[in-house]
Amino acid sequence: MDAWVADRHASEGAARFPVTRMRRLRRTPALRGLVRENTVTANDLIYPIFVEEEIDDALPISAMPGVSRVPERHLAREVEAIARDGVKALMLFGISHHKDDVGSDAWREDGLVARMVRTAKQAAPDLVVIPDICFCEYTEHGHCGVISHGDVDNDLTLVNLGRQAASAAAAGADIIAPSAMMDGQVAAIRAALDGSGHPDVPIMSYSTKFASAFYGPFRVAAGSELKGDRKGYQMDPMNGREALRESAIDEAEGADMLMVKPGLAYLDVLARLREQTNLPLAVYQVSGEYAMIKFAAAADAINEHAVVRETLGAFKRAGADLILSYFARDVARDGF
Ligand code: PBG
């Protein structure tokens, strides 16, 4: 080994046994704490909830044990309780009883999206309120936009995404989070926000979103009527380079934050994207990931508390700044 290589190894702590003993720094909890590289706090977490209009009682979602649809009429009370548990940011999904072929309820001034945002902001003004901006919960066909000639029409959908974003911002949304995977959606929404007097409202784009089987429980939770799939607009799970392009394009269009979704099966994408961008980077631990942990824990195969922290920690290690997770409330309340 030449001198330079030997030096470099020494400075990286790679000197060999018995000089180097990796176990020295693992001997006590305090020592391990000193050298721990990542942690998760409530400041890193966004808690997604499902809100259904015109129901009286919370509706448990069987594929997501511990998660229920919140009746809209109890939303204020629920948001107060969530804030009391230490949650700092909320992602809102609506379950609409007013679906049509374009999802117009999603941008009505008194539609479900606007009402949820207003109620949540009123109940907990300090909470960061983030509506999911998409149409799949508001269209009869369950697709994320306007259908024409048997396909989701990209450019027609952009117009409606702009309307929905402007309406949500007018209702008091702190961040706009478009998840429709239409090309040009960040630019269209930025223009709509700026043009409607909301230049200060940031966009957290679901910039790299895969057509994933891990969304299975969500489709039930959100009452999506989808027949078929979203492979014509969401990404092929096999593609890594394309994943980086998707996020780079959204960054160029003016996104304030980016996102990788789902999480655990896409840690490589997250780590590579971290190298590519200096924007805040979010990751979404989706419904199927939640369900896997819940059902495995219920079968006594794994320890839920430990696995939740291991997965959330892995997202931070891979480069995420923010994590959307159905476990966010538990972690905010119980600590990491
Ligand atoms: C809406 C949307 C979906 C999710 C978040 N926003 C469903 C989908 O794209 O099919 C999935 C979230 C989850 O599975 O937890 N477009």
Residues whose N, C-alpha, C, O or C-beta is under 5 A from the ligand:
A	BS01	PBG	C134 C136 S179 F214 Y215 F218 V286 S287 G288
